Amino acid sequence: MKPIVQRYEHNPILTKDDVPYPVVTVHNAGVTKWNDQYIMLFRSHRRNGRSIIGMAQSKDGFHFEVQPKPFLEPVQTGIFAKYEEYGVEDCRITAIDGEFLLTYSAYSRHGVRIALSKTKDFQTVERVAFISQADMRNVVIFPEKIKGSYVRLDRPHSEISPWAVWISYSPDLIHWGRSQAVMKPMQYHWDDMKIGPGAPPIRTDKGWLHIYHGVFQTMDGAVYRLGVALHDLNDPTKIIGVADEWILQPEDPWEITGYVHNVVFTCGAVAEDDGTVKIYWGGADTVMCVGTAVIDELVQMCLNNSRPNMLDVRRI
């Protein structure tokens, strides 16, 4: 049976040995295209256990060369220093309005919150604002405004609506509101434990294709997989469909065993002109991998083999 995501035969595409400065992991990278190049902003653990973000470039999306210095490290002064003290992680990249928006997790003694920075050339970075309080992760911004507003998906920690995906709107990228939950995990399903946004949504003629991660708790620990959902183009609070089956699970040795075993985790995907998408994922929080899928096949999974959106199901 043909796999939904065709793994690149030479995975992993990036490891710690490809990085010209001391790190022990390479994973969870945001990826975009700029000036006919693929830009990858990957997370690495330093040898003290804290995370930084490095940059690699590629002509074909498969063979990457890492820049000689980290791209984003915790700053030492100002308000950002206070909340980036313990590291910066899991960058997502959204191209919009002629610039690239970078959302990433900032860790400190005050917990984890989301920072927003931006760049036009991947040389200079402007830190804009913290766009959440603790405890928040997995913020992805849509690549275009919808009815005049910026839109994002996120995943707050909440015991009231545990591990659900929420949506929020903003007039200026700094002030966010009109928030509501849009997706919840499905009980005793492959994403039963928690879900979270993965790569920034991809526009299709049927809706916004959202590649997300889901987690299932086993007797041997948690397993991270990838799935897809389809949001309405004009009102992304409406979920058209959530594919019943996952599209990718840990199978290769470097996905099963590593810093955190049994993990495939995406922060970036690049839609190509031929109707395919390159999906990038961290394997076991240790290496970077890539695979390709047909966008229309992912959309059809949401339309033709959809499960109930648990947000709309009242539990008795």
Secondary structure as UniProt FT lines:
FT   STRAND          6..7
FT   TURN            9..10
FT   HELIX           16..18
FT   STRAND          27..34
FT   TURN            35..36
FT   STRAND          37..45
FT   TURN            47..48
FT   STRAND          51..58
FT   STRAND          65..66
FT   HELIX           78..83
FT   TURN            85..86
FT   STRAND          87..96
FT   TURN            97..98
FT   STRAND          99..108
FT   TURN            109..110
FT   STRAND          111..119
FT   STRAND          126..130
FT   STRAND          136..141
FT   TURN            147..148
FT   STRAND          149..156
FT   TURN            162..163
FT   STRAND          165..170
FT   STRAND          177..183
FT   TURN            187..188
FT   TURN            190..191
FT   STRAND          194..197
FT   STRAND          202..204
FT   TURN            205..206
FT   STRAND          207..218
FT   TURN            219..220
FT   STRAND          221..231
FT   TURN            236..237
FT   STRAND          239..243
FT   HELIX           253..256
FT   STRAND          263..271
FT   TURN            273..274
FT   STRAND          276..283
FT   TURN            284..286
FT   STRAND          287..294
FT   HELIX           295..304
FT   STRAND          306..307
FT   HELIX           310..312
//
